[in-house]
Amino acid sequence: MVVTLYTRLWILVWLPTLTAIVVAGMFLVSTLDVVASVFLGAGIGTLASLFEWPHRPPHVSAGRRATTWAVFAGTAAGAIAVLAPVLGNLLWSCLAMVGATSPLVIGCAVRVLRRPPPTKMTDRELCRTWRSTTAALRAHPSTEQAIALAARRERLLDEMESRNPPGLKAWLDTGSCADDALEEFFIREGGSRN
């Protein structure tokens, strides 16, 4: 909810700002260059919308997503075409500010900050997180996501082993390592935090 509200606010701030820059820039730079940049950006934005990002709200249709990406990317490309000759190297600082405040970057930071480290989890939370990472791995993540999930699972196993070595060993010794059975072995065998 917070990220969605932030996304709307970010668009409400940056889209009119970039649009004003494009309109004003048509008087400073060749109109043809600006219009070509807008169309090029819109095309790139439409293509970019075809790639799913991991936490896209399910209620957003492909057409709406493509339109949003096209409008924003087209406007941004037009603004870059206008600002490049005017700002020179300062343009990169402006682009960094827009990118650093983008909902995608802020959303990733929020997700990372909300996730407690395994040492702060209860035994049940450890087991639940283990199951959720199993489900995430079954969903065929990208290579980067799979590596991050494997590292997270390693930290989870390390914490489980430090809390309850006999319970974890008993679960691993079953051979099947069924996720539903983890809680049964881990918590029943003397888990330290419930």
Biotite code that builds the C-alpha atoms (Angstrom):
import biotite.structure as struc

atoms = struc.array([
    struc.Atom([0.000, 0.000, 0.000], chain_id="A", res_id=1, res_name="MET", atom_name="CA", element="C"),
    struc.Atom([2.764, 2.468, 0.944], chain_id="A", res_id=2, res_name="VAL", atom_name="CA", element="C"),
    struc.Atom([4.728, 1.654, -2.208], chain_id="A", res_id=3, res_name="VAL", atom_name="CA", element="C"),
    struc.Atom([1.602, 2.095, -4.362], chain_id="A", res_id=4, res_name="THR", atom_name="CA", element="C"),
    struc.Atom([0.912, 5.483, -2.764], chain_id="A", res_id=5, res_name="LEU", atom_name="CA", element="C"),
    struc.Atom([4.563, 6.427, -3.213], chain_id="A", res_id=6, res_name="TYR", atom_name="CA", element="C"),
    struc.Atom([4.429, 5.338, -6.876], chain_id="A", res_id=7, res_name="THR", atom_name="CA", element="C"),
    struc.Atom([1.452, 7.595, -7.508], chain_id="A", res_id=8, res_name="ARG", atom_name="CA", element="C"),
    struc.Atom([3.117, 10.502, -5.710], chain_id="A", res_id=9, res_name="LEU", atom_name="CA", element="C"),
    struc.Atom([6.378, 9.942, -7.618], chain_id="A", res_id=10, res_name="TRP", atom_name="CA", element="C"),
    struc.Atom([4.530, 9.978, -10.947], chain_id="A", res_id=11, res_name="ILE", atom_name="CA", element="C"),
    struc.Atom([2.525, 13.052, -9.893], chain_id="A", res_id=12, res_name="LEU", atom_name="CA", element="C"),
    struc.Atom([5.771, 14.895, -9.151], chain_id="A", res_id=13, res_name="VAL", atom_name="CA", element="C"),
    struc.Atom([8.027, 13.757, -11.979], chain_id="A", res_id=14, res_name="TRP", atom_name="CA", element="C"),
    struc.Atom([5.633, 13.417, -14.947], chain_id="A", res_id=15, res_name="LEU", atom_name="CA", element="C"),
    struc.Atom([4.463, 17.060, -14.890], chain_id="A", res_id=16, res_name="PRO", atom_name="CA", element="C"),
    struc.Atom([8.032, 18.229, -14.196], chain_id="A", res_id=17, res_name="THR", atom_name="CA", element="C"),
    struc.Atom([9.426, 16.306, -17.156], chain_id="A", res_id=18, res_name="LEU", atom_name="CA", element="C"),
    struc.Atom([6.477, 17.337, -19.345], chain_id="A", res_id=19, res_name="THR", atom_name="CA", element="C"),
    struc.Atom([7.102, 21.007, -18.532], chain_id="A", res_id=20, res_name="ALA", atom_name="CA", element="C"),
    struc.Atom([10.777, 20.555, -19.396], chain_id="A", res_id=21, res_name="ILE", atom_name="CA", element="C"),
    struc.Atom([9.853, 18.962, -22.742], chain_id="A", res_id=22, res_name="VAL", atom_name="CA", element="C"),
    struc.Atom([7.373, 21.720, -23.619], chain_id="A", res_id=23, res_name="VAL", atom_name="CA", element="C"),
    struc.Atom([9.779, 24.492, -22.611], chain_id="A", res_id=24, res_name="ALA", atom_name="CA", element="C"),
    struc.Atom([12.618, 22.711, -24.386], chain_id="A", res_id=25, res_name="GLY", atom_name="CA", element="C"),
    struc.Atom([10.812, 22.744, -27.703], chain_id="A", res_id=26, res_name="MET", atom_name="CA", element="C"),
    struc.Atom([11.660, 26.443, -27.819], chain_id="A", res_id=27, res_name="PHE", atom_name="CA", element="C"),
    struc.Atom([15.333, 25.853, -26.934], chain_id="A", res_id=28, res_name="LEU", atom_name="CA", element="C"),
    struc.Atom([16.165, 22.739, -28.934], chain_id="A", res_id=29, res_name="VAL", atom_name="CA", element="C"),
    struc.Atom([15.085, 21.520, -32.337], chain_id="A", res_id=30, res_name="SER", atom_name="CA", element="C"),
    struc.Atom([11.459, 20.434, -32.039], chain_id="A", res_id=31, res_name="THR", atom_name="CA", element="C"),
    struc.Atom([12.155, 17.499, -34.337], chain_id="A", res_id=32, res_name="LEU", atom_name="CA", element="C"),
    struc.Atom([14.853, 16.197, -31.963], chain_id="A", res_id=33, res_name="ASP", atom_name="CA", element="C"),
    struc.Atom([12.522, 16.441, -28.986], chain_id="A", res_id=34, res_name="VAL", atom_name="CA", element="C"),
    struc.Atom([9.617, 14.754, -30.798], chain_id="A", res_id=35, res_name="VAL", atom_name="CA", element="C"),
    struc.Atom([11.898, 11.990, -32.098], chain_id="A", res_id=36, res_name="ALA", atom_name="CA", element="C"),
    struc.Atom([13.236, 11.445, -28.572], chain_id="A", res_id=37, res_name="SER", atom_name="CA", element="C"),
    struc.Atom([9.706, 11.247, -27.151], chain_id="A", res_id=38, res_name="VAL", atom_name="CA", element="C"),
    struc.Atom([8.684, 8.617, -29.718], chain_id="A", res_id=39, res_name="PHE", atom_name="CA", element="C"),
    struc.Atom([11.902, 6.666, -29.242], chain_id="A", res_id=40, res_name="LEU", atom_name="CA", element="C"),
    struc.Atom([11.420, 6.715, -25.458], chain_id="A", res_id=41, res_name="GLY", atom_name="CA", element="C"),
    struc.Atom([7.777, 5.678, -25.816], chain_id="A", res_id=42, res_name="ALA", atom_name="CA", element="C"),
    struc.Atom([8.815, 2.725, -27.966], chain_id="A", res_id=43, res_name="GLY", atom_name="CA", element="C"),
    struc.Atom([11.479, 1.668, -25.495], chain_id="A", res_id=44, res_name="ILE", atom_name="CA", element="C"),
    struc.Atom([8.978, 2.075, -22.640], chain_id="A", res_id=45, res_name="GLY", atom_name="CA", element="C"),
    struc.Atom([6.438, -0.099, -24.421], chain_id="A", res_id=46, res_name="THR", atom_name="CA", element="C"),
    struc.Atom([9.050, -2.812, -24.982], chain_id="A", res_id=47, res_name="LEU", atom_name="CA", element="C"),
    struc.Atom([10.185, -2.558, -21.361], chain_id="A", res_id=48, res_name="ALA", atom_name="CA", element="C"),
    struc.Atom([6.603, -3.076, -20.191], chain_id="A", res_id=49, res_name="SER", atom_name="CA", element="C"),
    struc.Atom([6.604, -6.512, -21.790], chain_id="A", res_id=50, res_name="LEU", atom_name="CA", element="C"),
    struc.Atom([9.058, -7.723, -19.153], chain_id="A", res_id=51, res_name="PHE", atom_name="CA", element="C"),
    struc.Atom([7.426, -8.520, -15.867], chain_id="A", res_id=52, res_name="GLU", atom_name="CA", element="C"),
    struc.Atom([8.979, -7.147, -12.734], chain_id="A", res_id=53, res_name="TRP", atom_name="CA", element="C"),
    struc.Atom([8.654, -9.407, -9.671], chain_id="A", res_id=54, res_name="PRO", atom_name="CA", element="C"),
    struc.Atom([6.112, -7.467, -7.652], chain_id="A", res_id=55, res_name="HIS", atom_name="CA", element="C"),
    struc.Atom([3.723, -6.126, -10.276], chain_id="A", res_id=56, res_name="ARG", atom_name="CA", element="C"),
    struc.Atom([0.210, -5.661, -8.869], chain_id="A", res_id=57, res_name="PRO", atom_name="CA", element="C"),
    struc.Atom([-2.092, -8.305, -10.396], chain_id="A", res_id=58, res_name="PRO", atom_name="CA", element="C"),
    struc.Atom([-4.856, -5.770, -11.130], chain_id="A", res_id=59, res_name="HIS", atom_name="CA", element="C"),
    struc.Atom([-2.717, -3.837, -13.656], chain_id="A", res_id=60, res_name="VAL", atom_name="CA", element="C"),
    struc.Atom([-3.494, -4.927, -17.216], chain_id="A", res_id=61, res_name="SER", atom_name="CA", element="C"),
    struc.Atom([-0.801, -5.328, -19.866], chain_id="A", res_id=62, res_name="ALA", atom_name="CA", element="C"),
    struc.Atom([-2.274, -2.459, -21.914], chain_id="A", res_id=63, res_name="GLY", atom_name="CA", element="C"),
    struc.Atom([-2.348, -0.095, -18.954], chain_id="A", res_id=64, res_name="ARG", atom_name="CA", element="C"),
    struc.Atom([1.180, -1.081, -18.007], chain_id="A", res_id=65, res_name="ARG", atom_name="CA", element="C"),
    struc.Atom([2.431, -0.553, -21.585], chain_id="A", res_id=66, res_name="ALA", atom_name="CA", element="C"),
    struc.Atom([0.736, 2.854, -21.770], chain_id="A", res_id=67, res_name="THR", atom_name="CA", element="C"),
    struc.Atom([2.203, 3.960, -18.446], chain_id="A", res_id=68, res_name="THR", atom_name="CA", element="C"),
    struc.Atom([5.706, 2.871, -19.431], chain_id="A", res_id=69, res_name="TRP", atom_name="CA", element="C"),
    struc.Atom([5.373, 4.475, -22.884], chain_id="A", res_id=70, res_name="ALA", atom_name="CA", element="C"),
    struc.Atom([4.160, 7.821, -21.535], chain_id="A", res_id=71, res_name="VAL", atom_name="CA", element="C"),
    struc.Atom([6.763, 8.016, -18.810], chain_id="A", res_id=72, res_name="PHE", atom_name="CA", element="C"),
    struc.Atom([9.686, 6.778, -20.907], chain_id="A", res_id=73, res_name="ALA", atom_name="CA", element="C"),
    struc.Atom([8.697, 9.029, -23.813], chain_id="A", res_id=74, res_name="GLY", atom_name="CA", element="C"),
    struc.Atom([8.446, 12.066, -21.566], chain_id="A", res_id=75, res_name="THR", atom_name="CA", element="C"),
    struc.Atom([11.729, 11.213, -19.858], chain_id="A", res_id=76, res_name="ALA", atom_name="CA", element="C"),
    struc.Atom([13.502, 10.755, -23.203], chain_id="A", res_id=77, res_name="ALA", atom_name="CA", element="C"),
    struc.Atom([12.152, 14.105, -24.402], chain_id="A", res_id=78, res_name="GLY", atom_name="CA", element="C"),
    struc.Atom([13.337, 15.775, -21.198], chain_id="A", res_id=79, res_name="ALA", atom_name="CA", element="C"),
    struc.Atom([16.780, 14.225, -21.622], chain_id="A", res_id=80, res_name="ILE", atom_name="CA", element="C"),
    struc.Atom([16.948, 15.511, -25.209], chain_id="A", res_id=81, res_name="ALA", atom_name="CA", element="C"),
    struc.Atom([16.117, 19.000, -23.935], chain_id="A", res_id=82, res_name="VAL", atom_name="CA", element="C"),
    struc.Atom([18.331, 18.940, -20.841], chain_id="A", res_id=83, res_name="LEU", atom_name="CA", element="C"),
    struc.Atom([21.441, 17.386, -22.393], chain_id="A", res_id=84, res_name="ALA", atom_name="CA", element="C"),
    struc.Atom([22.570, 20.510, -24.271], chain_id="A", res_id=85, res_name="PRO", atom_name="CA", element="C"),
    struc.Atom([21.442, 22.834, -21.461], chain_id="A", res_id=86, res_name="VAL", atom_name="CA", element="C"),
    struc.Atom([22.803, 21.012, -18.398], chain_id="A", res_id=87, res_name="LEU", atom_name="CA", element="C"),
    struc.Atom([25.720, 19.094, -19.857], chain_id="A", res_id=88, res_name="GLY", atom_name="CA", element="C"),
    struc.Atom([27.296, 16.868, -17.191], chain_id="A", res_id=89, res_name="ASN", atom_name="CA", element="C"),
    struc.Atom([24.796, 18.009, -14.546], chain_id="A", res_id=90, res_name="LEU", atom_name="CA", element="C"),
    struc.Atom([22.222, 15.953, -16.454], chain_id="A", res_id=91, res_name="LEU", atom_name="CA", element="C"),
    struc.Atom([23.659, 12.747, -14.961], chain_id="A", res_id=92, res_name="TRP", atom_name="CA", element="C"),
    struc.Atom([23.053, 14.041, -11.435], chain_id="A", res_id=93, res_name="SER", atom_name="CA", element="C"),
    struc.Atom([19.441, 14.793, -12.320], chain_id="A", res_id=94, res_name="CYS", atom_name="CA", element="C"),
    struc.Atom([18.975, 11.334, -13.829], chain_id="A", res_id=95, res_name="LEU", atom_name="CA", element="C"),
    struc.Atom([20.530, 9.749, -10.736], chain_id="A", res_id=96, res_name="ALA", atom_name="CA", element="C"),
    struc.Atom([18.054, 11.636, -8.531], chain_id="A", res_id=97, res_name="MET", atom_name="CA", element="C"),
    struc.Atom([15.069, 10.493, -10.592], chain_id="A", res_id=98, res_name="VAL", atom_name="CA", element="C"),
    struc.Atom([16.363, 6.902, -10.605], chain_id="A", res_id=99, res_name="GLY", atom_name="CA", element="C"),
    struc.Atom([17.248, 6.794, -6.906], chain_id="A", res_id=100, res_name="ALA", atom_name="CA", element="C"),
    struc.Atom([13.802, 8.012, -5.921], chain_id="A", res_id=101, res_name="THR", atom_name="CA", element="C"),
    struc.Atom([12.015, 5.691, -8.368], chain_id="A", res_id=102, res_name="SER", atom_name="CA", element="C"),
    struc.Atom([9.330, 3.370, -6.971], chain_id="A", res_id=103, res_name="PRO", atom_name="CA", element="C"),
    struc.Atom([11.299, 0.342, -8.165], chain_id="A", res_id=104, res_name="LEU", atom_name="CA", element="C"),
    struc.Atom([14.353, 1.295, -6.082], chain_id="A", res_id=105, res_name="VAL", atom_name="CA", element="C"),
    struc.Atom([12.286, 2.385, -3.073], chain_id="A", res_id=106, res_name="ILE", atom_name="CA", element="C"),
    struc.Atom([10.147, -0.786, -3.302], chain_id="A", res_id=107, res_name="GLY", atom_name="CA", element="C"),
    struc.Atom([13.248, -2.997, -3.237], chain_id="A", res_id=108, res_name="CYS", atom_name="CA", element="C"),
    struc.Atom([14.621, -1.109, -0.241], chain_id="A", res_id=109, res_name="ALA", atom_name="CA", element="C"),
    struc.Atom([11.318, -1.427, 1.620], chain_id="A", res_id=110, res_name="VAL", atom_name="CA", element="C"),
    struc.Atom([11.149, -5.176, 0.974], chain_id="A", res_id=111, res_name="ARG", atom_name="CA", element="C"),
    struc.Atom([14.710, -5.675, 2.204], chain_id="A", res_id=112, res_name="VAL", atom_name="CA", element="C"),
    struc.Atom([14.177, -3.541, 5.298], chain_id="A", res_id=113, res_name="LEU", atom_name="CA", element="C"),
    struc.Atom([10.925, -5.298, 6.228], chain_id="A", res_id=114, res_name="ARG", atom_name="CA", element="C"),
    struc.Atom([12.532, -8.739, 6.186], chain_id="A", res_id=115, res_name="ARG", atom_name="CA", element="C"),
    struc.Atom([13.988, -9.596, 9.585], chain_id="A", res_id=116, res_name="PRO", atom_name="CA", element="C"),
    struc.Atom([17.303, -11.467, 9.737], chain_id="A", res_id=117, res_name="PRO", atom_name="CA", element="C"),
    struc.Atom([17.062, -15.162, 10.693], chain_id="A", res_id=118, res_name="PRO", atom_name="CA", element="C"),
    struc.Atom([18.568, -14.433, 14.118], chain_id="A", res_id=119, res_name="THR", atom_name="CA", element="C"),
    struc.Atom([15.530, -12.269, 14.981], chain_id="A", res_id=120, res_name="LYS", atom_name="CA", element="C"),
    struc.Atom([12.926, -14.827, 13.806], chain_id="A", res_id=121, res_name="MET", atom_name="CA", element="C"),
    struc.Atom([11.000, -17.255, 15.955], chain_id="A", res_id=122, res_name="THR", atom_name="CA", element="C"),
    struc.Atom([11.311, -20.964, 15.163], chain_id="A", res_id=123, res_name="ASP", atom_name="CA", element="C"),
    struc.Atom([7.950, -20.912, 13.400], chain_id="A", res_id=124, res_name="ARG", atom_name="CA", element="C"),
    struc.Atom([8.994, -17.882, 11.332], chain_id="A", res_id=125, res_name="GLU", atom_name="CA", element="C"),
    struc.Atom([12.190, -19.683, 10.316], chain_id="A", res_id=126, res_name="LEU", atom_name="CA", element="C"),
    struc.Atom([10.154, -22.673, 9.130], chain_id="A", res_id=127, res_name="CYS", atom_name="CA", element="C"),
    struc.Atom([7.599, -20.466, 7.352], chain_id="A", res_id=128, res_name="ARG", atom_name="CA", element="C"),
    struc.Atom([10.381, -18.501, 5.627], chain_id="A", res_id=129, res_name="THR", atom_name="CA", element="C"),
    struc.Atom([12.040, -21.760, 4.562], chain_id="A", res_id=130, res_name="TRP", atom_name="CA", element="C"),
    struc.Atom([8.749, -22.873, 2.975], chain_id="A", res_id=131, res_name="ARG", atom_name="CA", element="C"),
    struc.Atom([8.288, -19.525, 1.228], chain_id="A", res_id=132, res_name="SER", atom_name="CA", element="C"),
    struc.Atom([11.786, -19.686, -0.262], chain_id="A", res_id=133, res_name="THR", atom_name="CA", element="C"),
    struc.Atom([11.034, -23.214, -1.502], chain_id="A", res_id=134, res_name="THR", atom_name="CA", element="C"),
    struc.Atom([7.901, -21.902, -3.226], chain_id="A", res_id=135, res_name="ALA", atom_name="CA", element="C"),
    struc.Atom([9.880, -19.007, -4.696], chain_id="A", res_id=136, res_name="ALA", atom_name="CA", element="C"),
    struc.Atom([12.476, -21.415, -6.106], chain_id="A", res_id=137, res_name="LEU", atom_name="CA", element="C"),
    struc.Atom([9.737, -23.562, -7.655], chain_id="A", res_id=138, res_name="ARG", atom_name="CA", element="C"),
    struc.Atom([8.391, -20.477, -9.447], chain_id="A", res_id=139, res_name="ALA", atom_name="CA", element="C"),
    struc.Atom([11.450, -20.507, -11.771], chain_id="A", res_id=140, res_name="HIS", atom_name="CA", element="C"),
    struc.Atom([13.151, -17.282, -10.627], chain_id="A", res_id=141, res_name="PRO", atom_name="CA", element="C"),
    struc.Atom([15.838, -15.506, -12.613], chain_id="A", res_id=142, res_name="SER", atom_name="CA", element="C"),
    struc.Atom([19.447, -16.511, -11.999], chain_id="A", res_id=143, res_name="THR", atom_name="CA", element="C"),
    struc.Atom([20.023, -13.491, -9.735], chain_id="A", res_id=144, res_name="GLU", atom_name="CA", element="C"),
    struc.Atom([16.867, -14.234, -7.727], chain_id="A", res_id=145, res_name="GLN", atom_name="CA", element="C"),
    struc.Atom([17.831, -17.905, -7.397], chain_id="A", res_id=146, res_name="ALA", atom_name="CA", element="C"),
    struc.Atom([21.273, -16.938, -6.085], chain_id="A", res_id=147, res_name="ILE", atom_name="CA", element="C"),
    struc.Atom([19.709, -14.539, -3.557], chain_id="A", res_id=148, res_name="ALA", atom_name="CA", element="C"),
    struc.Atom([17.235, -17.232, -2.474], chain_id="A", res_id=149, res_name="LEU", atom_name="CA", element="C"),
    struc.Atom([20.037, -19.793, -2.069], chain_id="A", res_id=150, res_name="ALA", atom_name="CA", element="C"),
    struc.Atom([21.995, -17.345, 0.093], chain_id="A", res_id=151, res_name="ALA", atom_name="CA", element="C"),
    struc.Atom([18.885, -16.668, 2.198], chain_id="A", res_id=152, res_name="ARG", atom_name="CA", element="C"),
    struc.Atom([18.264, -20.396, 2.630], chain_id="A", res_id=153, res_name="ARG", atom_name="CA", element="C"),
    struc.Atom([21.877, -20.864, 3.690], chain_id="A", res_id=154, res_name="GLU", atom_name="CA", element="C"),
    struc.Atom([21.424, -18.250, 6.427], chain_id="A", res_id=155, res_name="ARG", atom_name="CA", element="C"),
    struc.Atom([18.161, -19.906, 7.494], chain_id="A", res_id=156, res_name="LEU", atom_name="CA", element="C"),
    struc.Atom([19.830, -23.327, 7.739], chain_id="A", res_id=157, res_name="LEU", atom_name="CA", element="C"),
    struc.Atom([22.751, -21.876, 9.690], chain_id="A", res_id=158, res_name="ASP", atom_name="CA", element="C"),
    struc.Atom([20.342, -20.324, 12.186], chain_id="A", res_id=159, res_name="GLU", atom_name="CA", element="C"),
    struc.Atom([18.299, -23.532, 12.462], chain_id="A", res_id=160, res_name="MET", atom_name="CA", element="C"),
    struc.Atom([21.461, -25.500, 13.077], chain_id="A", res_id=161, res_name="GLU", atom_name="CA", element="C"),
    struc.Atom([22.645, -23.100, 15.768], chain_id="A", res_id=162, res_name="SER", atom_name="CA", element="C"),
    struc.Atom([19.291, -23.305, 17.570], chain_id="A", res_id=163, res_name="ARG", atom_name="CA", element="C"),
    struc.Atom([18.452, -26.974, 17.292], chain_id="A", res_id=164, res_name="ASN", atom_name="CA", element="C"),
    struc.Atom([21.133, -29.217, 15.735], chain_id="A", res_id=165, res_name="PRO", atom_name="CA", element="C"),
    struc.Atom([19.400, -32.546, 16.634], chain_id="A", res_id=166, res_name="PRO", atom_name="CA", element="C"),
    struc.Atom([16.030, -31.418, 15.218], chain_id="A", res_id=167, res_name="GLY", atom_name="CA", element="C"),
    struc.Atom([17.559, -30.154, 11.985], chain_id="A", res_id=168, res_name="LEU", atom_name="CA", element="C"),
    struc.Atom([19.691, -33.287, 11.627], chain_id="A", res_id=169, res_name="LYS", atom_name="CA", element="C"),
    struc.Atom([16.645, -35.519, 12.179], chain_id="A", res_id=170, res_name="ALA", atom_name="CA", element="C"),
    struc.Atom([14.756, -33.624, 9.472], chain_id="A", res_id=171, res_name="TRP", atom_name="CA", element="C"),
    struc.Atom([17.689, -33.849, 7.043], chain_id="A", res_id=172, res_name="LEU", atom_name="CA", element="C"),
    struc.Atom([18.132, -37.566, 7.844], chain_id="A", res_id=173, res_name="ASP", atom_name="CA", element="C"),
    struc.Atom([14.616, -38.311, 6.584], chain_id="A", res_id=174, res_name="THR", atom_name="CA", element="C"),
    struc.Atom([16.024, -37.877, 3.084], chain_id="A", res_id=175, res_name="GLY", atom_name="CA", element="C"),
    struc.Atom([12.880, -36.328, 1.663], chain_id="A", res_id=176, res_name="SER", atom_name="CA", element="C"),
    struc.Atom([13.340, -33.021, 3.473], chain_id="A", res_id=177, res_name="CYS", atom_name="CA", element="C"),
    struc.Atom([9.636, -32.260, 2.995], chain_id="A", res_id=178, res_name="ALA", atom_name="CA", element="C"),
    struc.Atom([9.020, -28.666, 3.992], chain_id="A", res_id=179, res_name="ASP", atom_name="CA", element="C"),
    struc.Atom([5.799, -29.499, 5.877], chain_id="A", res_id=180, res_name="ASP", atom_name="CA", element="C"),
    struc.Atom([7.750, -31.869, 8.124], chain_id="A", res_id=181, res_name="ALA", atom_name="CA", element="C"),
    struc.Atom([10.376, -29.277, 9.055], chain_id="A", res_id=182, res_name="LEU", atom_name="CA", element="C"),
    struc.Atom([8.294, -27.701, 11.820], chain_id="A", res_id=183, res_name="GLU", atom_name="CA", element="C"),
    struc.Atom([7.461, -31.112, 13.240], chain_id="A", res_id=184, res_name="GLU", atom_name="CA", element="C"),
    struc.Atom([11.146, -32.032, 13.599], chain_id="A", res_id=185, res_name="PHE", atom_name="CA", element="C"),
    struc.Atom([12.573, -28.633, 14.314], chain_id="A", res_id=186, res_name="PHE", atom_name="CA", element="C"),
    struc.Atom([10.122, -27.358, 16.911], chain_id="A", res_id=187, res_name="ILE", atom_name="CA", element="C"),
    struc.Atom([9.150, -30.690, 18.534], chain_id="A", res_id=188, res_name="ARG", atom_name="CA", element="C"),
    struc.Atom([12.781, -31.674, 18.921], chain_id="A", res_id=189, res_name="GLU", atom_name="CA", element="C"),
    struc.Atom([13.472, -28.779, 21.282], chain_id="A", res_id=190, res_name="GLY", atom_name="CA", element="C"),
    struc.Atom([13.336, -25.546, 19.298], chain_id="A", res_id=191, res_name="GLY", atom_name="CA", element="C"),
    struc.Atom([14.549, -22.636, 21.385], chain_id="A", res_id=192, res_name="SER", atom_name="CA", element="C"),
    struc.Atom([12.032, -19.916, 20.418], chain_id="A", res_id=193, res_name="ARG", atom_name="CA", element="C"),
    struc.Atom([8.361, -20.352, 19.662], chain_id="A", res_id=194, res_name="ASN", atom_name="CA", element="C"),
])
